[in-house]
Amino acid sequence: MQQHLPSGTIPPRPSRPSRSGTFTGRSRTLTGLVTAAAATAGLLLTGLAPGAQAADNPYERGPAPTNASIEASRGSYSTSQTSVSSLAVTGFGGGTIHYPTSTADGTFGAVVISPGFTAYESSIAWLGPRLASQGFVVFTIDTNTTLDQPDSRGRQLLAALDYLTQRSSVRTRVDATRLGVMGHSMGGGGSLEAAKSRTSLKAAIPLTGWNTDKTWPELRTPTLVVGADGDTVAPVATHSEPFYESLPGSLDKAYLELRGASHFAPNTSDTTIAKYSISWLKRFIDDDTRYEQFLCPLPRPSLTIAEYRGTCPHTA
């Protein structure tokens, strides 16, 4: 580019060749270009730092969460579903798989959910699309019979996880190393049984759980115990509270007691259950520390929370 000088200015003389045969002026120019390029690269790297940091956790899915996003009836992912006939499986009673429609983000963690005593999949079906839209593959199941006890339901949860990761039509969408279990009532007791049997599980959430076994010192799976202050079927004093208190002190664990709620609170859409279930599953199945803010510091009592206990900060 031609340089325009003010009137009366004497143009600079060309630089003389140096002993190496290059022009000293050109050397300065090249040095300046290299310095500028380095500075530009530094700016680019600085700009990329958040992305590079995010890449440290390859399991993060979806945008940064907000209180509104985890309380919403649907998350950022569009979902699809596929039915699984009881005739096509062994070890459990079939069910419905809910999953993010897009494969752009790769694989997802997965959770299987069991209904309670005398209940069918329909009683916990609302959790399927709600959790899947936040970035999970969710399998809401029927059990072999509606009268199955917690130990049987625990085995059925694991059988459903095995089907989901090994044989299902969406198995390529699932990361088989990042799995969790949930359940209502006897299904909640079953989720504790499943976590006891398979210590590789990343999360367990018994919802107003029922079980004759009250102590769970063997568990190594981060566990969120959800009880209800008005539960007369599985009163918190004889079920959810001893479940929680018996978990190892070194375990990441929490106890959420719903206010003004009955044993059947998990059978209908419930924002408080969804909010803390999503946060727990994200935090421990996806190792997504962006959700730690909703779990630590411990949530305070509110219109929907009678009590919340837990270990903070989390270690996993």
N, C-alpha and C positions, 0 to 999 in steps of 0.2 A: 504494500500500500504506500502511495506517495505521501511524504511528510510535508505539511504546510507550515512554514516558519514565519514568524512575524517579520514585517518589513524592516530591513536593515540588519537582520541577524545573519551572521556568517555561518554557512553550513559547516558542520564538523568534517575534518579530514578523515579519509578512510584509514583504518588501523593498519599498521604494518604487520607483515607476517611474523609470527613468533618463530623460535628456533625449531619448533616441531612442525612448522609448515602450516599451522592454522592461524587464523586471525584472532587476536586477543579480544576484539569487539564481538566477534561471532561466538567465542568461548563464553563471554559474559552472557550473551543472548541465550546460548544453550543451557548454561547454568541456571539462568532465570526460568527457562521453560521447564527444566527438570524440577526446580523448586516449586513452581506453580502446580505442576502435575502432581507432585507429592502432596501438596496442600489440598488439592482437589480430591485426591484419593482419600486423604484423611477425613475430609468432609463427608465423602460418600460412605466411608466406613462408619463414621459417627451416625449418619442417617440410617444405616442398616442395623445399628446395634439392637434396637428393639426386636427386629425380625430374627436376628441371630440369637438373641436371648430366648425368643419364643421357640426357636428350633431346638433348644436344649431339652424341651419336653415335647416329643413328637406326638403325644397323645391328646394334646389340647384340641378341642373341637368347638367350633362356634365362636361368636364374638365375645368380647369381655362382658362378664355378667353384671347385671344391676339388680337391685331389689325388685324392680318392676319386671325384669325379664324372667326371674325365677318364680315369680308369683303369677305370671301370665298363664292362661289356659293352654297356650301353645308356644313353643320355642321357635328358633330361627329355621329349623329344618322342616321341609315338607316331608310327609311320611306316606308310606304305603303299608299294606298288610297282606298276609297270606294265611289261609286256614290250614291247620294240620289235623287230619282225621285220626281219631283214636285207632282206626284199623291199620294205619300206616306206621304206627310206632309201638314200641314195647317199653314197659316200665312206668308209663304214666298215661294220662287219658286224652292226649292231643291238646289242641288249643289254638291260639292265634299269635303269629309273629308280627310285630310292628317294627318298622325300620325306616331310617332316613332314605328317601328316594334316590338322592344323588350319591354317586360314588367318588366325587371329586376330592373328598377329604380322606380317602382311603378307608381303612377298617375302623370299626367302632367297638368299644366295650359292650358287654351284654349282661342282662339281668333276667332271671326267670322268677315269676311271681305265682305263688300258690294261693288258692282260696281257702276258706276255713271249713269247719265241721258242718256238714249237711249243705254246703254251698257249692256253687258252680263257678266256672270262669267268669261268667257275666258279673259276679259280685265285685270283682277287682279289675274289670275290663277298662275302666276309665284311666287307669294308670298306664296302659299300653301306649296310646298315642301321645299322652302328656309327657312321658319320659322319653319316648323315641324322638319327639320333636326337639329335644334338648341335645341330641347326639348320642343315642344308645340304640342297640337292638334289644327289644323287649319281648319276652315270650310269656304271655299270660296263659296259664294251663288249667285244664281240668285234671282231677285226680282219678285214680282207678275206680274208686267208689267215693261217695260223699261222706262215708263214715270212717275213712282212713285216719289213723292216729298220727301224731307228730313224727315218730320215727319213720313211718312209711312215707309220709309226705316229704321228709328230708331226702329219702332215697329217690323219690320221684322228681324232686327238684334237680338232683344231680343227673338223673337219666335224661331229663329235658335239656339240661345244659350240654350233655354229650350229643344228643340228637342235633341240637342247634349248631354246634361247632363242627360236627362230623358228617351229618347226612342231610341237613336241611337245604332248601333251595337258596338260602341266603348265607350259607356258611362262609363264602369267600368275603363277605362283608364284616365278619366277626373276627376280632382278635382273641384267640382262644386263651391267651395268657391274662386277660383282663375281664374277669367274670364276677358276678355277684348274685345274691339271692334275696328275695323278699317273700313275705307271706302274711296273711291275716289269720288271727286266732290260732287254730291248730296248724295252719300254714305258716304262721309266725313261729310257733314252736318248731315246725319243720325246718325253717330257715336256720335256727340254731343247731339243729341236728346235722344239717348239711354242712354248715361251717365247721362243726366238730369233726366230721368225717373227712372233709377235704380242706386242709389248711391253706391250700394255694388260693382259695377264694379271696378276692380283694375287698369285698364289702358284704355285710348282712344287715337286713332291716326287718326285725319282727314287728308287725303292726298289731297292737293289742293282743300279743301272743299268749298262747295257752300251752302249758306242758306240765306233766307231773314231775319232771326233773327241774328243780329250781336252781341248780348250781352249774356254772359253766366255766370253771377255771381252765379247761383245756383249750378254749378258743384262742386262735391266733389271728382271726379275721377282724378288722375294724368293724365295730357293731354299733348301730344306732337303735336303741330300744325305744319304741313308741307306745306309751300307755294312755289311758283316758281316765280322768278323775271320776267319771260317772259309770265306769265299767262294773257291772254286777256279774258278768259271766266269767271274766278273768280279772278280778280286782287287782289293781296295781300293787297292793300290799302283799299279795300272795303270788304274783306272777311277774309283771314287768320290773318292779323294784328289786326283788331278789335276783332276777336274771341279771340286771345291770350290776348290782353290788357284787355278785359272784365272779364277774369277769376279771381277768388279771389286771392289777393296778398299772402294769406297764403297757397295757393295750390301749390303742386309740379307741375310745368308746364315748357314748353320750346317752343320756336319758331325757326324752321329751315327753312330758305329760300334758295331754290336751286338756284345755279347760272347757267345762260344760259339754263334754262329749261322752258318748256311750261306747260300748264294745263294738258297735257297728259303724263307727265313724269312718273306717277305711273303705266302706262299701259304697260311698258316694263321693263325688268330686270334693276334695278338701284342700284348700290352698296351703294351709300350714303343713299338712303331711307332704304335699308335693314339694313345697319350698325346701324343706330340710332333707327330704329324700334326694332331691336333685343335687343339693349341695354336698351331701354325704357321698353319693355315687360319683359325682364329678371329682371330688377331692381324693377318693381312695381307689376308684377304678381307673380314672384318667390321670391320677397324680396332679390334678389341676389346682395349683395353689391359689389361683384367682378366686376360688370359691371359699377359701379359708376365712375370708372376711365375714361370711354369714354364719360361721360356726364358732369363731373365736374373735373377740371375747364372747363368752357364753351369752346366748340370747336371754333377755330379761323376761320375767313374767309379763303377760299382756292379756288382752281380751280373749286370746285363743290359746295362750300358753300358761298352764298352772305352775309348771316347774320345769327347769332345764338344768341338768347336771352334765358334766363332761370333763375330759382331760384336755387342757390347752397349755401351751401350743401343741399341735399334733406332731408326732415324730415320724410317721411314715412318709 
